[in-house]
Amino acid sequence: MARWVSLWIPVVISLLVQVPSVFFSFRPGSGVEHSAQWGDRGWLLLSLAVALVGPIALIAARRFPGPVVAITAAAGAADLLLFSASDHPPYVALAFAIVSATVRGARVWAWVSVAAAGVVAITIAIFLGLSLSPQRIAGITFGILLVLGVGEAIRARRERYREVSRRVAERKLNEVQAERVRIARELHDVLAHSLSQINVQAGVGLHLMERQPDKAKDALASIKETSKTALDEVRSVLGILRAEGGADPSAPLVPEPDLSRLSGLVASIAAQGVAVELENQITSVPPAAVQLALYRIAQESLTNVLRHANAKKASVFLREEARVYILAVTDDGVGAGSQSSRKESGGRGLLGMHERAELLGGTLQAGPLPYRGFRVTARIPRHTEETPA
């Protein structure tokens, strides 16, 4: 409904009900007849002013609901006193003002104004000796209570709608934030692993460029291949951000890494001078989310081995039990200092590994071994393969 319609309908209805009743009245058995005020111009003008003040005040009900309900309550009390001995219609402008005030947060104004106007009207009627119809008083009281109830119901409904809207917006925001974290985690894993390899190979190439140009050439070829793979994966992730309804058609369709790519990962690390042993005892086919998590955890662990551990050997071991998949990445890195630097420099990486495991209901432990080396152990429940994506 347009705003001007909701604003002017109460005004028009109030005018159509209250203004004609100043000039005409309806009595059962007699029909429509002229009101007695026609014989007194002053009395007629006063009645017309009371009939008009409520509808006119309703024009400002949207901006000033509290003062408007107070004005219409006073006008309604005057209307009751002016037409105390007639079958005058109720002051409907007051009903609209009560609902407007209650819905727009001026409940106190509505209750206090109605109560004060009622008390003042009855007091004046008693003081002046006016005869108020008990049936009319009862009808007005019932009508006011009914209108107050309607206003409270509408207000409660609007509050529930606002609360539901707030929760929906909050849930969407949380989903967006979770997606940003996921994409940031993917980019971190891709870039940290690839750039670490590129850095090592570049160092090897510079060192061997003059004495062993063939090996330097191999290092440059490895840099080219690693950078190409990294660029493809990064473009695939960023393609999701650029497209409105899915992956960017211009981005290469690179499948998400799974356990089948572990051998290539191990080979790329071994090419950097770290002897890596891979043993995969998983015979079932884990769901894609589990395979991606296990691959990324292994990738980040081996990247940390390459960057911080100063290790000669490393191992990647996977197995499955009745309820969990287990991944263990161990290296023979030397020195307590190397372990602490690994935790400090790779803090975001360790945090990302923890998040990946926990998102699937699993756990991750990372820490130095008693005498030498470092171990990362991830446990991911097998029931995740039954969990809907």
N, C-alpha and C positions, 0 to 999 in steps of 0.2 A: 504494500500500500504506500502511495506517495506521501511524503511528509505533509504536504499542504492539505491532503484529504483528511489525514488523522488530526490535523490541527483545526480545520474548519467544520468538520461534521458535528462535534459537540456544540460549537457556537451556533450553527444553524438550527440544530434540534432544540436547543434551549430557547432560542428566539421564537420558534414556531409553537412551542408549548406555552411559554410564559407571557409573551406579549398579547396574543389574542385573549387570554384569560383576564386581562385587565379590562377589556371592553365587553366580553361576553362570558356567560357562565352556563353550565348545563346542570339541570336538576331532573332527576327521574320523574317522569309523569308530566313535566312542564316543557321539556325540550330546551332549546337554546334561547336565552333571553339576555337583555341588556343588563350590564352590571350597574349597581347602585351608584358607583362613582361618577357616572356620566353627569349627574346633576351638580357636581362640585368640581370646578376646573382644577383647583389646587389639590384636592384629593386625587383627582385623576392623574395629574402630573407626578405626584409623589409615587403613586402605584406604578406608573409607567417607568419612572426612574429606577425603582426597586427591581422591576422586571428586566430592565436593560443592563444593570450594573454587573450581574453575574455573567451573562453571555459575553459582554465586552471584556470582562476580566479574563475569561478563558483564552482570549487571544494571546495572553502573556503566560499561559500555564506551562509552556515548554521551558521557558527560561527562568520563571519565578514561581515554581509550583507551591512553595510555602505561603508567601503573601497572597497568592490568588485564592487558595483554599480558605484563608482567613477572611478575605473580602467576601467571598461567596457564602461563607457560613454566616457572616453578619447580615448579608442581604437575605438569606433564607430565614433567619430569625425575624427580620422586619416583615418579610412576606407572610410569615405565620401570624404575626400580630395584626397586620393590616386586614387579612382575610380570615380572622379567627372564627367567624360564624358562618362560613360559606363552604361550598364543596370545591374549593380552589384546588387546582392540580399541584402536585409537589414541585418544589423548586429544583428542577432537574439539573440546573447548572452546578448546584452543590454536589450532586452525585458524580458528575464528570470531574470536578475539581478534586474530590476526595480520591478517586482512582488515580488521577494524574499525580497528585502529591505522593501517594503511597508508592506508586511504581517508580517515581523519580527520586526517591530517597528522602522525602519530606514527611515521613510517617508521623513524627512527633507533631508537626504543624497540623496535620489532618486530625489526629485524635484530640489535641488540646483545643483546636478551633471549634470542632463540632461540640465538644463537651461544654466549652465556655459559652458558645452561642445558645445552646439548649438551656443552660442554667439561667442566663440573662433573660431569655425570652419568657421562661416560666415565671421568673421573679417579677418582671415588668407586668405580665398579665395578671398576677395576683395583686400587685400594688395598684394597678389601674382598674381592677375589677372586671377584666375582660373574661369572656366565657370561651374557654378552649375545649373543643370536642375531644373527649377521651379517646374515641375511636381514631380520630385524626392524629393525635399525639402518639398513640400506639402504632399506627401505620407508618408515621414518619420515623419513629425510633427503629422499627423493624427494617424499614428501607435503608436507613443509614448503616445499621449493623450489617445488612446484606452487602451493601456497597463496599464497606470496609473489608469484608471478607473477600469480595471479588478482587479488590486492589491488592490485598495480601497474597492471594493466590497467583495473580499475574506477576507480582514482584518476585515471589519464590520461584516461579517458573523461569523468569528471566535470569535470576541468579544461578539456577541450575544450568541453564543454557550457557551462561558465561563461564561457569566452572568447567563444563564439558569442553567448550571451545578452548579454554586455557590448557586443559590436559591434552587435547589433541595437538595444539600448537607445541606444547612442551615435548610430547612424544615425537613429533616430526623433527623438532630441533635436536633431540637426543639421537634420532636415527641419522640425521645429517652429520652430527658430530662423530657418531660411531663410524660412519662411512669415511669421513675425513681421516680419522685415526687409522682405519684399515688401509687406506690409500697411502698415507704417510709411512705406515709400517712396510708396505710393499716396496715403496720407493727407497726407503732406507736399506732394506735387505738387498735389493738389486744393486743400488749404487755403492754401498759399502763393500760388497763382495767384489764387484767388477773393478771399482777404482783401486781396491787393494791389490788385485792381481796386476792391473796396469802399472801401478806404482812400482811393484817388485820387478816386473819385466822391464820397465824402463830403466831401472837401476842396473839390472843385469846387462841390458843392451849398451848402456853408456860405459860400463866397466869393461865389456869385451869388444867394444867397437874397433879398437885398434889391433888388439892381439889376436882375437878370434872372431873375425867378421862374420863367419858362417853362423856361429851361435848367436851373435848379435842380430843377424837377420831373422833367425828363428824367434827371438824375443819380440822383434817388431811384428812378425806375423801373428804371434800370440796376442799381442796388444790389439791388433786390427780385429781379430776374431772375437776377443772378449768385448771390445768396445761396440762391435756390431750387435752382439747378443744383448748387451746392456741397453743399447739404444732401442732395439725392437721391444724389449720388455717395458721400458719407460714409456715409449709411445703408446703401447697397448694400454697401460694404466691411465695415462693422461687422456687417451681417447674417450674414456668413460666420462671424464670431467667436461670435455668439450662438447659432447653430444647431449641433447636434451632428453632423448628417450632411450638411450642405450649406447653401445660402443660407437665410436666415430668410424664411419665407413672408410675414411682415408687412413686410419691407423692399421698397421699390420695385425692380422688375427693370430697372435701368439698364444697358444694354449697355456693354461696355468701349469706351473711345474708340478710334477708328481714324482713318485718313488722311482719311476723308470729313468729319470734324469739324474739320479744320484751317481751313477757310474761316470757320467760326463763331468759332474761337479768334482768328484774325487780326482779324475784325470787332470782337470784344470788346476787343482791345488798341487797335485804331484808334479806338474810341470814347473811349479815355482820352487822346487827343491825339497818339499816335505813328503816323505814317504807315507802314503795314506792307504790303509787297509779297509776294505768295505766288506761287510758280511751282513746279508739280508736274509733272515730266517722267517720273514712274514710270507705265509703261503696263501692267505685269503686276500681279497681285494678290498682295502679300506675305502671308505667314501672319499670323494674328492677333497672335502674340507680337511680331513685327517691327513691325506697325502700331502696337501699343500703345506699344512702346519709342520709336519715332520721334515719335509724338504727344506723349508725356510729355517727351521731351527738348526738342522745340520749345516746349512749354508752359512748362517751367522756364526755358528760355533767354529767352523773351519776358517772363516774369515778372521775371527779373533785369533785363531792359532797362527795364521799367516802374519798378522799385524803385530801381535803383542807377545806371543809365547816363546819365540826363539827356539822352536821345537824342531826336532829331526824326524820324528815319527808321530803319526796320529792314526786313530782307528774310528770307524763308524760302524756301530753294531745295532741291528734292529731285530727284534723278536716280538712274538705275540704270546700272551697268556690268555687265560679264560676270559678275563674281563678288560684287559688293557693292551695297548700297543706300547712298546718300550723302545726308546732311542737313546743310545749312549754314545757320546763323542768324547774320546780321551786323547790326550797328547802327553808328550814327555818334556814339556817346556820347563826351563830351569830357572831357579831363583825366585825368592819371595817377591822381589821387586817387580818381576815380570807379571806375577799374578795380580798384584795390586794395580799396576798400570793397566792391565787388561780390564779390571773392574771399573776403573775410573774412565778410561778412554772409551771403552765399549759399553758404558752405562746404559745408553739408549738401546743398544742392541740386546743386552741382557733383559732390559725391561720389555722390549718387544717380544722376546722369546717367552717370557713369563705370560704376557698377555695372550699370545697365540695358544699356549697350552690351557690357560684358564678359560678362554672363550669356549673351548670344547669340553670343559668340565675336568680338565686334567691338571697336572702339577709339573713343575720344573725345578730341578735342583742344580746348582752350579757352584763349584768350589774347588780349591786345590786338593790334590791327593796327599797322603801323609808324608811321602818322601820326595816326590818329584812329579810334576805334571799337573794337569787340570782336567776335570771331568764335568760334562753337562749331561744330565739325565732327564729325559722328558717321558711322562706317562700320560697317555691319552686313552680315555675309556672307549671300549669297543662299541658300547651302546649308541655312540654318536652316529653309527651307520644307519640306525633306525630313526634318527631324529630328522624331521622334515627340514629341508633347506629354507 
